[in-house]
Amino acid sequence: MSDVVTLSVTDRIATVTIDSPPVNAADYPVRAGLQKIFTDLASRSDFDAVVVTCAGRTFMAGADIGEFDTGIKAPHHQDLFNLVENCPKPVVAALHGTALGAGTELAIACHYRIADKGARIGLPELSLGIIPGAGGTQRMPRLIGLEAAIDLVLSGKPLPAPKAAELGLVDEIASGDLNAAAQAFAKKLVAEGAKPRRTSQQGIKDADKAGELIAAKRAQVGKTMRNRTSPLKLLEAMAAAATLPFDQGLKVETDISKQLEHAVEARALRHLFFADREVRKIPGITKDIKARPIRKVGIIGAGTMGGGIAMCFANIGVPVTIIDVSDENLQRGLGVIRKNYERSVSRGSLTQEQLESRMGLLSASTDYASLKDADLAIEAVFEKMELKKDIFTKLDAVLPAGAILGTNTSTLDIDEIAAITKRPADVIGLHFFSPANVMPLLEIVQGAKTAMDVLLTALDMAKLIKKTGVVSKVCYGFIGNRMMDPYGREAERMVLEGATPAEIDGALEEWGMAMGILAVYDMAGVEVGDNTRIANPHMVPADPSFYRCSSLLVANKWLGQKVGRGYYRYDSPDRKRASCPEVIEMMHAEGKRLNVPQRKPGKDEILERCLYSMINEGAKLLEEGIALRASDIDVVYTAGYGFPRYRGGPMFYADTVGLKKIYDKIVEFQKTLDPQYWTPAPLLEKLAKAGSTFAAWDASNRT
């Protein structure tokens, strides 16, 4: 018998316990152990009911995702759960923690379910580009109805136990100890003479509406999950549940699962699943290095960014002191934070008590001396080097020894900032993305002298405040903004050539970007990028057409959404963007004045120029050692820049297109467009000519 799955029989109740830390995943040892026990139980007569339970902090929280690439050894999940369902005596699943994916499929193959009141139950497989493939698409509609089952899988969000009970997914919520309650529940079933209640034998209550329901959901998916295959295939499998006998439905589920597992969408999402975990592996951070404690935080700047960062720490119970030059600024900033929290209260995601508790952790001051006991200070002011240096001089004078000095700069040289302090080892870049209390990405910028324990503290802190922390070395724009620079450059250049902003953004959004790049500039404020280029004249080429569209808009004070116009107009009641003929005419006229060749780029060219320029810059970042891994770049772009996760990030996407194809296209652009912008990165050229990939480069450089 496998030591991760054990069987005990007491008072004629057989208890099957899965104990495979950390999350009891349905990997091969767990499946083999369950198969052996349930095969054994089928021929035994010394028990009247079975309780399936999991040790540790959670019920089975999914499958072993690595097996999708290495191959799933028998027993397969579907066969195993059929074996559980066919047990001749009642089987009760005792659910706690998170029962997800294969865990939920095991639970619904059991005959009855009891759950701890804090348990959460869900089928998040679409987040990996696959469908529930162990009977989930066939059993769940039989338990809770077709519509509720579809909604559960499409959302990917786990149901709290009380909601699961309301839907009929859970039979009882345990009061007190779950295992004791599960044993009592099993004994009660035996006393009542209950028989196995096999999910596969139940009908689907809304099966008669299956046709119209599936059609409506297909239309919904076409809008909300554009370009994705797995949601449409899910509907196909769910339709089979409503129209075919159980065994035939299972076969449809299996066939679809096999199609999806090795498709690009699933490979992309698996890649990101592992890439998200890889980002913490940093050369030089050894096991003996310990993170510094963060018990009190100072934020310099009470604006939008500073307020958002302050919320991140208040949300986890860490006191924050916000510093600004005037009480007026501070009160305005605290007012904005309160309004943000009030919105959460109105949505039901926060209680009034929690709001007051978090606001109680925030204090405000115009005096830097109030940070004398802070463990971490984060500067979040305008992108002006002299201003940041002045702030760091003041922080250096008041912060205690061992405190960390962070800067939220998005482009400036952190080593230059660190050099004006007496403690450059304690200085680090912490580049949050706006709105900082919402956006999941945190670029952690390691300066030339940043201490390893400071870097580790930043990575730990990112996790605590529920951010994805990715380490970058110092360069202009770090990873994200440096790669965005050529991406935006090409978008603006194509407008000068004769495209409209709507054509550029439309092509990008149709392909899957959350928002087209020109619409992003309008949202952020067109002047933000313009100011960055003014502050970094050494980064601006001697080319009058370079980012000319943005500088024209700034000159006209058309700064984007906040003033009602930028690349687009925003003067309708719903503030939705609309094309602006005046802006289009102005930009096309400017293109002609600058002798930019006039043409009309098609969708394919728009995508190739925007995406391939970004990928080429990513290859340079890898060569220079700014980014540790191609997969780190993918995490940055999917977590912070609206790059579609189902395409895996820019570098994974490049591998799926083929590096040779991208290299050849860049060489073509070098001849037909401005050659100063279209030189293939040496790494891209080397990998393309070798028939290799960024994934292979990552693997060969793994430490």
QUIPEZI-V958943 format. One record per pair of residues at least 6 apart in sequence whose C-alpha atoms are under 6 Angstrom apart, sorted by the first residue. I is the first residue (numbers start at 1). J is the second residue. D is the distance in Angstrom with one decimal. If there is no record, write none. Layout:
i: {I:I}
j: {J:J}
d: {D:D}
This chain:
i: {2:4:4:4:5:5:5:6:6:7:7:8:8:12:12:13:13:13:13:14:14:15:15:16:17:17:18:19:19:23:24:25:25:25:25:25:26:27:49:49:49:50:51:51:51:52:53:58:58:58:59:59:59:59:59:60:60:61:61:61:61:62:62:62:62:63:77:78:78:81:81:85:85:89:90:90:91:91:92:92:92:93:93:94:94:95:96:96:97:98:98:98:99:100:100:100:101:105:111:111:111:113:113:114:114:114:114:115:115:116:116:116:117:117:119:120:120:120:120:121:121:122:122:123:123:124:125:125:128:128:128:129:129:129:130:130:131:133:137:138:140:141:142:142:142:144:144:145:145:145:164:174:207:237:240:241:265:268:268:268:269:269:275:279:291:291:291:292:294:296:296:296:297:297:297:297:298:298:298:298:299:299:299:299:300:300:300:300:301:301:301:301:302:302:303:306:308:308:309:312:312:314:319:320:321:321:321:322:323:323:324:325:344:345:369:372:372:372:375:376:376:377:377:378:378:379:379:380:389:396:404:405:405:406:406:406:406:407:407:408:408:409:410:410:411:411:415:418:418:424:425:425:425:426:427:428:428:429:429:430:430:431:431:432:433:440:440:440:441:441:441:441:442:442:443:443:444:444:445:445:445:446:447:459:462:472:472:473:483:483:486:487:487:487:489:490:496:496:496:497:497:498:498:498:498:499:505:507:508:509:509:512:513:513:513:514:522:522:522:523:525:525:526:526:527:558:558:559:560:564:564:568:568:568:568:569:569:569:570:570:616:619:619:620:621:629:634:634:637:638:638:647:655:659:660:670}
j: {33:18:19:20:17:18:33:16:17:15:16:14:15:47:48:47:48:49:50:47:50:50:51:52:53:54:54:54:55:61:60:60:61:62:63:64:63:64:89:90:91:91:91:92:93:93:94:96:97:98:95:96:97:98:99:99:103:98:99:100:103:100:101:102:103:102:134:134:135:106:109:109:110:196:195:196:110:111:110:112:113:107:113:114:115:115:116:119:119:119:120:121:121:121:122:123:123:136:196:197:198:170:171:170:171:172:173:173:174:173:174:178:161:173:161:158:159:160:161:158:159:158:159:153:156:156:131:132:266:269:270:230:265:266:230:260:234:257:238:241:149:149:202:203:204:167:168:204:205:206:170:181:242:253:249:249:646:646:647:648:646:648:631:470:453:456:457:457:375:319:374:375:320:374:376:377:320:321:322:377:322:377:378:379:322:323:379:380:323:324:380:381:330:333:333:380:436:437:436:437:465:358:361:362:362:363:364:364:365:366:366:366:350:351:398:398:399:400:403:403:404:405:406:406:407:407:408:408:417:421:426:426:427:427:428:429:430:429:430:430:431:431:431:477:476:477:447:424:427:449:449:450:451:450:450:445:446:444:445:443:444:442:443:442:439:467:468:639:467:468:639:640:468:469:469:470:470:471:471:472:473:473:474:469:469:626:627:626:614:617:613:610:613:614:547:610:587:588:591:598:599:588:598:599:600:600:516:603:516:515:516:644:642:643:644:642:560:561:566:561:559:560:559:560:554:565:566:566:566:570:571:577:578:579:580:577:578:580:576:577:681:683:684:681:627:698:649:650:643:645:649:653:693:688:688:678}
d: {4.8:5.8:5.0:5.4:5.5:4.5:5.2:5.7:5.3:5.6:4.7:5.7:5.3:4.2:5.6:5.5:6.0:5.2:5.8:6.0:4.6:5.7:4.8:4.8:5.0:5.3:4.6:6.0:5.0:5.6:4.8:5.4:5.7:5.2:5.1:5.9:4.6:5.0:5.3:4.9:6.0:4.6:5.8:4.7:5.9:4.8:5.2:5.5:4.0:5.6:5.7:5.4:5.8:5.9:5.3:5.4:4.4:5.8:5.0:4.6:5.5:5.1:4.7:4.7:5.3:5.6:5.3:4.2:6.0:6.0:5.7:5.1:5.6:5.8:5.9:4.4:5.3:5.2:5.9:4.7:5.4:5.5:4.8:5.1:5.7:4.5:5.2:4.6:4.7:5.8:4.8:6.0:4.8:5.8:5.0:5.6:4.6:5.3:5.8:4.9:5.5:5.1:5.4:5.9:5.8:4.8:5.8:5.0:5.8:5.8:5.1:5.9:5.6:5.8:5.3:5.5:5.3:4.6:5.6:4.9:5.1:3.9:6.0:5.4:5.9:4.1:5.3:5.9:5.5:5.0:5.9:5.5:5.5:4.1:5.7:5.7:5.8:5.8:5.5:4.9:5.7:5.2:5.7:5.6:4.6:5.7:5.8:5.6:5.5:5.9:5.6:5.8:5.2:5.5:5.2:5.4:5.1:5.7:5.6:4.1:5.7:6.0:5.5:5.8:5.3:5.6:4.6:5.8:5.4:5.2:4.9:5.6:4.8:5.4:4.9:5.7:5.6:4.8:5.8:4.4:4.8:5.7:4.9:5.9:5.9:4.7:4.6:5.7:5.9:5.2:5.3:5.4:5.7:5.0:5.8:5.3:4.6:4.6:5.5:5.5:5.7:5.3:4.6:5.0:5.9:4.7:5.4:4.7:5.1:5.3:5.3:5.5:5.4:5.6:5.8:5.4:5.0:6.0:4.5:5.4:4.7:5.2:5.9:4.5:5.4:4.8:5.9:5.2:5.7:5.9:5.0:5.9:4.7:5.8:5.0:5.4:5.8:4.9:5.6:5.0:4.5:6.0:5.9:5.9:5.1:4.0:5.6:4.7:5.8:5.9:4.9:4.2:4.9:6.0:6.0:5.9:5.8:5.5:4.3:6.0:5.0:5.6:4.9:5.0:5.9:4.7:5.8:5.9:5.6:5.0:5.3:5.1:5.9:4.8:5.8:5.1:5.7:4.7:5.7:4.8:5.5:5.1:6.0:5.8:5.4:5.5:5.4:4.5:5.1:5.6:5.7:4.6:5.9:5.4:5.9:5.8:5.7:5.3:4.3:4.6:5.5:5.8:5.8:5.6:5.4:5.6:4.0:5.5:5.5:5.8:5.7:5.5:5.6:5.1:5.7:4.7:3.9:5.5:5.7:5.6:5.4:5.4:4.9:6.0:5.9:5.4:4.7:5.2:3.9:4.6:5.8:5.7:5.5:5.1:5.3:5.6:5.2:5.7:5.7:5.1:5.8:6.0:6.0:5.7:5.6:5.8:4.1:5.8:5.5:5.7:5.8:5.8:5.6:4.9:4.4:4.8}
